[in-house]
Amino acid sequence: MRRTERYPAKGNANSLWHIYQTVPFFKVVKNFIVIQLARYTPFIALKNVLYRTFLKMEVGEKTSFALMVMPDIMFPERIKVGDNSVIGFNTTILAHEYLIEEYRIGDVVIGKNVLIGANTTILPGVEIGDGAIVSAASLVNRDIPPGVFAGGNPVKIIFTQEQMAERNRKSAEVEKM
């Protein structure tokens, strides 16, 4: 279950129509500029400085955001990524969703040593546990337990933590031969 705060749309319009009543215009402009700079820069350490300093994201040590990653433009401060994680090319991390009748905001917590494959979308209010792997082009619409291999649209557990440990053990044995 995703953990989101829900707010009803006001008036006779959808929630996105009232966007600047929910987030300041100049905050969105600043975030847009910083995110676009970070999306195109090839310097990973610089991306992390931009995210930490200007977007107030919690970014762990040695975490790598690939080219074109798109953090939430309105509420990036609600994104936390642990140490030594990799966020793959063109991944979108959303901390908000504007719907017809309401809008929702939720924290996104990505653990340590997590690998997120390219072109993945992570929805608000989810947690991805330490050591998890999410395959490319996945839609993460629910929590991912630590150490699992997950993927798909919507995301499903492909291998449990125990199955991954066994696969890694067998792989290490083959490499010794």
Short mmCIF file of the C-alpha atoms (twelve columns), coordinates in Angstrom:
data_MODEL
# 
_entry.id   MODEL 
# 
loop_
_atom_site.group_PDB 
_atom_site.id 
_atom_site.type_symbol 
_atom_site.label_atom_id 
_atom_site.label_alt_id 
_atom_site.label_comp_id 
_atom_site.label_asym_id 
_atom_site.label_seq_id 
_atom_site.Cartn_x 
_atom_site.Cartn_y 
_atom_site.Cartn_z 
_atom_site.pdbx_PDB_model_num 
ATOM 1   C CA . MET A 1   0.000   0.000   0.000   1 
ATOM 2   C CA . ARG A 2   1.390   3.383   -0.961  1 
ATOM 3   C CA . ARG A 3   1.564   5.973   1.788   1 
ATOM 4   C CA . THR A 4   0.211   9.242   0.384   1 
ATOM 5   C CA . GLU A 5   -1.510  12.297  1.750   1 
ATOM 6   C CA . ARG A 6   -4.707  13.014  -0.172  1 
ATOM 7   C CA . TYR A 7   -6.140  16.468  -0.888  1 
ATOM 8   C CA . PRO A 8   -9.446  17.065  -2.698  1 
ATOM 9   C CA . ALA A 9   -9.577  19.211  -5.836  1 
ATOM 10  C CA . LYS A 10  -11.343 22.519  -5.308  1 
ATOM 11  C CA . GLY A 11  -13.929 24.128  -7.536  1 
ATOM 12  C CA . ASN A 12  -15.100 22.680  -10.827 1 
ATOM 13  C CA . ALA A 13  -11.634 21.836  -12.177 1 
ATOM 14  C CA . ASN A 14  -9.190  18.964  -11.882 1 
ATOM 15  C CA . SER A 15  -6.448  19.175  -9.259  1 
ATOM 16  C CA . LEU A 16  -3.685  20.069  -11.750 1 
ATOM 17  C CA . TRP A 17  -5.650  23.154  -12.810 1 
ATOM 18  C CA . HIS A 18  -4.974  24.525  -9.309  1 
ATOM 19  C CA . ILE A 19  -1.275  23.579  -9.286  1 
ATOM 20  C CA . TYR A 20  0.087   26.893  -8.018  1 
ATOM 21  C CA . GLN A 21  -2.259  26.812  -5.060  1 
ATOM 22  C CA . THR A 22  -0.484  23.611  -3.997  1 
ATOM 23  C CA . VAL A 23  3.138   24.536  -4.775  1 
ATOM 24  C CA . PRO A 24  4.716   27.980  -5.307  1 
ATOM 25  C CA . PHE A 25  5.377   28.935  -8.934  1 
ATOM 26  C CA . PHE A 26  8.968   30.097  -8.341  1 
ATOM 27  C CA . LYS A 27  9.787   26.870  -6.488  1 
ATOM 28  C CA . VAL A 28  8.730   24.911  -9.585  1 
ATOM 29  C CA . VAL A 29  10.774  27.224  -11.857 1 
ATOM 30  C CA . LYS A 30  13.892  26.829  -9.675  1 
ATOM 31  C CA . ASN A 31  13.431  23.049  -9.458  1 
ATOM 32  C CA . PHE A 32  12.930  22.808  -13.227 1 
ATOM 33  C CA . ILE A 33  16.206  24.631  -13.924 1 
ATOM 34  C CA . VAL A 34  18.188  22.565  -11.407 1 
ATOM 35  C CA . ILE A 35  16.709  19.272  -12.635 1 
ATOM 36  C CA . GLN A 36  17.419  20.091  -16.275 1 
ATOM 37  C CA . LEU A 37  21.042  20.922  -15.444 1 
ATOM 38  C CA . ALA A 38  21.399  17.676  -13.512 1 
ATOM 39  C CA . ARG A 39  19.699  15.584  -16.194 1 
ATOM 40  C CA . TYR A 40  22.298  16.519  -18.783 1 
ATOM 41  C CA . THR A 41  25.480  16.809  -16.748 1 
ATOM 42  C CA . PRO A 42  27.803  13.802  -16.997 1 
ATOM 43  C CA . PHE A 43  29.317  14.561  -13.563 1 
ATOM 44  C CA . ILE A 44  27.661  12.339  -10.969 1 
ATOM 45  C CA . ALA A 45  29.124  14.133  -7.952  1 
ATOM 46  C CA . LEU A 46  27.829  17.456  -9.309  1 
ATOM 47  C CA . LYS A 47  24.338  15.995  -9.719  1 
ATOM 48  C CA . ASN A 48  24.353  14.916  -6.078  1 
ATOM 49  C CA . VAL A 49  25.454  18.401  -4.952  1 
ATOM 50  C CA . LEU A 50  22.684  20.007  -7.036  1 
ATOM 51  C CA . TYR A 51  20.050  17.628  -5.640  1 
ATOM 52  C CA . ARG A 52  21.183  18.016  -2.023  1 
ATOM 53  C CA . THR A 53  21.754  21.779  -2.104  1 
ATOM 54  C CA . PHE A 54  18.976  23.157  -4.273  1 
ATOM 55  C CA . LEU A 55  16.277  20.480  -4.148  1 
ATOM 56  C CA . LYS A 56  16.814  19.370  -0.525  1 
ATOM 57  C CA . MET A 57  16.763  15.715  -1.544  1 
ATOM 58  C CA . GLU A 58  18.459  13.243  0.792   1 
ATOM 59  C CA . VAL A 59  21.099  11.585  -1.380  1 
ATOM 60  C CA . GLY A 60  23.472  9.007   0.094   1 
ATOM 61  C CA . GLU A 61  27.207  8.790   -0.387  1 
ATOM 62  C CA . LYS A 62  28.393  7.282   -3.683  1 
ATOM 63  C CA . THR A 63  24.849  7.254   -5.081  1 
ATOM 64  C CA . SER A 64  24.720  7.570   -8.870  1 
ATOM 65  C CA . PHE A 65  21.965  9.176   -10.927 1 
ATOM 66  C CA . ALA A 66  22.349  8.269   -14.602 1 
ATOM 67  C CA . LEU A 67  21.759  10.623  -17.498 1 
ATOM 68  C CA . MET A 68  18.199  11.967  -17.866 1 
ATOM 69  C CA . VAL A 69  16.873  10.884  -14.441 1 
ATOM 70  C CA . MET A 70  13.800  12.994  -13.583 1 
ATOM 71  C CA . PRO A 71  13.171  13.587  -9.864  1 
ATOM 72  C CA . ASP A 72  9.859   15.095  -8.834  1 
ATOM 73  C CA . ILE A 73  9.770   18.728  -9.946  1 
ATOM 74  C CA . MET A 74  7.272   19.907  -7.330  1 
ATOM 75  C CA . PHE A 75  8.229   18.050  -4.158  1 
ATOM 76  C CA . PRO A 76  11.809  16.742  -4.622  1 
ATOM 77  C CA . GLU A 77  12.470  17.212  -0.902  1 
ATOM 78  C CA . ARG A 78  10.246  14.157  -0.345  1 
ATOM 79  C CA . ILE A 79  12.753  11.855  -2.098  1 
ATOM 80  C CA . LYS A 80  15.410  9.952   -0.146  1 
ATOM 81  C CA . VAL A 81  18.036  7.692   -1.767  1 
ATOM 82  C CA . GLY A 82  20.469  5.650   0.344   1 
ATOM 83  C CA . ASP A 83  24.207  5.131   -0.051  1 
ATOM 84  C CA . ASN A 84  25.748  3.456   -3.102  1 
ATOM 85  C CA . SER A 85  22.528  3.158   -5.084  1 
ATOM 86  C CA . VAL A 86  22.184  3.484   -8.874  1 
ATOM 87  C CA . ILE A 87  19.198  5.180   -10.478 1 
ATOM 88  C CA . GLY A 88  19.101  4.161   -14.154 1 
ATOM 89  C CA . PHE A 89  18.794  6.231   -17.320 1 
ATOM 90  C CA . ASN A 90  15.573  8.217   -17.759 1 
ATOM 91  C CA . THR A 91  14.009  6.992   -14.520 1 
ATOM 92  C CA . THR A 92  11.204  9.156   -13.115 1 
ATOM 93  C CA . ILE A 93  10.768  9.472   -9.347  1 
ATOM 94  C CA . LEU A 94  7.410   11.017  -8.454  1 
ATOM 95  C CA . ALA A 95  6.469   12.356  -5.028  1 
ATOM 96  C CA . HIS A 96  3.144   13.723  -6.278  1 
ATOM 97  C CA . GLU A 97  0.263   12.797  -8.537  1 
ATOM 98  C CA . TYR A 98  -2.476  15.134  -9.715  1 
ATOM 99  C CA . LEU A 99  -5.752  13.384  -10.479 1 
ATOM 100 C CA . ILE A 100 -9.214  14.589  -11.476 1 
ATOM 101 C CA . GLU A 101 -10.837 14.600  -8.029  1 
ATOM 102 C CA . GLU A 102 -7.728  14.945  -5.830  1 
ATOM 103 C CA . TYR A 103 -3.974  15.230  -5.667  1 
ATOM 104 C CA . ARG A 104 -1.661  13.032  -3.605  1 
ATOM 105 C CA . ILE A 105 1.774   13.597  -2.126  1 
ATOM 106 C CA . GLY A 106 4.005   10.911  -0.642  1 
ATOM 107 C CA . ASP A 107 7.602   10.240  0.323   1 
ATOM 108 C CA . VAL A 108 9.753   7.998   -1.847  1 
ATOM 109 C CA . VAL A 109 12.423  6.104   0.071   1 
ATOM 110 C CA . ILE A 110 15.049  4.162   -1.869  1 
ATOM 111 C CA . GLY A 111 17.416  2.133   0.318   1 
ATOM 112 C CA . LYS A 112 21.143  1.487   0.231   1 
ATOM 113 C CA . ASN A 113 22.778  -0.536  -2.564  1 
ATOM 114 C CA . VAL A 114 19.627  -0.442  -4.698  1 
ATOM 115 C CA . LEU A 115 19.731  -0.757  -8.477  1 
ATOM 116 C CA . ILE A 116 16.898  0.853   -10.441 1 
ATOM 117 C CA . GLY A 117 16.902  -0.079  -14.141 1 
ATOM 118 C CA . ALA A 118 16.505  2.431   -16.963 1 
ATOM 119 C CA . ASN A 119 13.130  3.950   -17.864 1 
ATOM 120 C CA . THR A 120 11.513  2.994   -14.574 1 
ATOM 121 C CA . THR A 121 8.741   5.081   -12.999 1 
ATOM 122 C CA . ILE A 122 8.497   5.201   -9.213  1 
ATOM 123 C CA . LEU A 123 5.174   6.452   -7.831  1 
ATOM 124 C CA . PRO A 124 4.744   8.472   -4.627  1 
ATOM 125 C CA . GLY A 125 4.513   6.795   -1.242  1 
ATOM 126 C CA . VAL A 126 6.663   3.732   -1.938  1 
ATOM 127 C CA . GLU A 127 9.752   2.318   -0.260  1 
ATOM 128 C CA . ILE A 128 12.372  0.227   -2.021  1 
ATOM 129 C CA . GLY A 129 14.373  -1.841  0.461   1 
ATOM 130 C CA . ASP A 130 18.151  -2.099  0.792   1 
ATOM 131 C CA . GLY A 131 19.842  -4.246  -1.853  1 
ATOM 132 C CA . ALA A 132 16.768  -4.522  -4.079  1 
ATOM 133 C CA . ILE A 133 17.035  -4.637  -7.867  1 
ATOM 134 C CA . VAL A 134 14.253  -3.213  -10.044 1 
ATOM 135 C CA . SER A 135 14.423  -4.188  -13.709 1 
ATOM 136 C CA . ALA A 136 14.284  -1.665  -16.533 1 
ATOM 137 C CA . ALA A 137 10.951  -0.197  -17.675 1 
ATOM 138 C CA . SER A 138 9.150   -1.083  -14.449 1 
ATOM 139 C CA . LEU A 139 6.273   0.766   -12.798 1 
ATOM 140 C CA . VAL A 140 6.928   0.752   -9.050  1 
ATOM 141 C CA . ASN A 141 3.471   1.191   -7.582  1 
ATOM 142 C CA . ARG A 142 4.060   -0.629  -4.287  1 
ATOM 143 C CA . ASP A 143 6.799   -1.271  -1.748  1 
ATOM 144 C CA . ILE A 144 9.719   -3.490  -2.759  1 
ATOM 145 C CA . PRO A 145 11.215  -5.601  0.075   1 
ATOM 146 C CA . PRO A 146 14.970  -5.599  0.726   1 
ATOM 147 C CA . GLY A 147 17.164  -7.831  -1.430  1 
ATOM 148 C CA . VAL A 148 14.571  -8.887  -3.996  1 
ATOM 149 C CA . PHE A 149 14.637  -8.723  -7.775  1 
ATOM 150 C CA . ALA A 150 11.450  -7.063  -9.021  1 
ATOM 151 C CA . GLY A 151 10.160  -5.834  -12.348 1 
ATOM 152 C CA . GLY A 152 7.235   -5.316  -14.652 1 
ATOM 153 C CA . ASN A 153 4.276   -3.033  -15.156 1 
ATOM 154 C CA . PRO A 154 2.972   -3.093  -12.498 1 
ATOM 155 C CA . VAL A 155 6.015   -4.298  -10.560 1 
ATOM 156 C CA . LYS A 156 6.042   -7.847  -9.201  1 
ATOM 157 C CA . ILE A 157 8.602   -9.785  -7.188  1 
ATOM 158 C CA . ILE A 158 10.528  -12.013 -9.612  1 
ATOM 159 C CA . PHE A 159 13.045  -13.487 -7.138  1 
ATOM 160 C CA . THR A 160 12.841  -13.288 -3.331  1 
ATOM 161 C CA . GLN A 161 15.835  -12.319 -1.213  1 
ATOM 162 C CA . GLU A 162 16.515  -16.005 -0.516  1 
ATOM 163 C CA . GLN A 163 16.321  -16.919 -4.206  1 
ATOM 164 C CA . MET A 164 18.694  -14.066 -5.055  1 
ATOM 165 C CA . ALA A 165 21.185  -15.271 -2.427  1 
ATOM 166 C CA . GLU A 166 21.062  -18.776 -3.915  1 
ATOM 167 C CA . ARG A 167 21.533  -17.436 -7.457  1 
ATOM 168 C CA . ASN A 168 24.513  -15.362 -6.320  1 
ATOM 169 C CA . ARG A 169 26.029  -18.381 -4.537  1 
ATOM 170 C CA . LYS A 170 25.686  -20.542 -7.670  1 
ATOM 171 C CA . SER A 171 27.123  -17.784 -9.844  1 
ATOM 172 C CA . ALA A 172 30.163  -17.483 -7.540  1 
ATOM 173 C CA . GLU A 173 30.711  -21.273 -7.740  1 
ATOM 174 C CA . VAL A 174 30.654  -21.211 -11.553 1 
ATOM 175 C CA . GLU A 175 33.182  -18.352 -11.602 1 
ATOM 176 C CA . LYS A 176 35.591  -20.396 -9.424  1 
ATOM 177 C CA . MET A 177 35.657  -23.209 -11.982 1 
# 
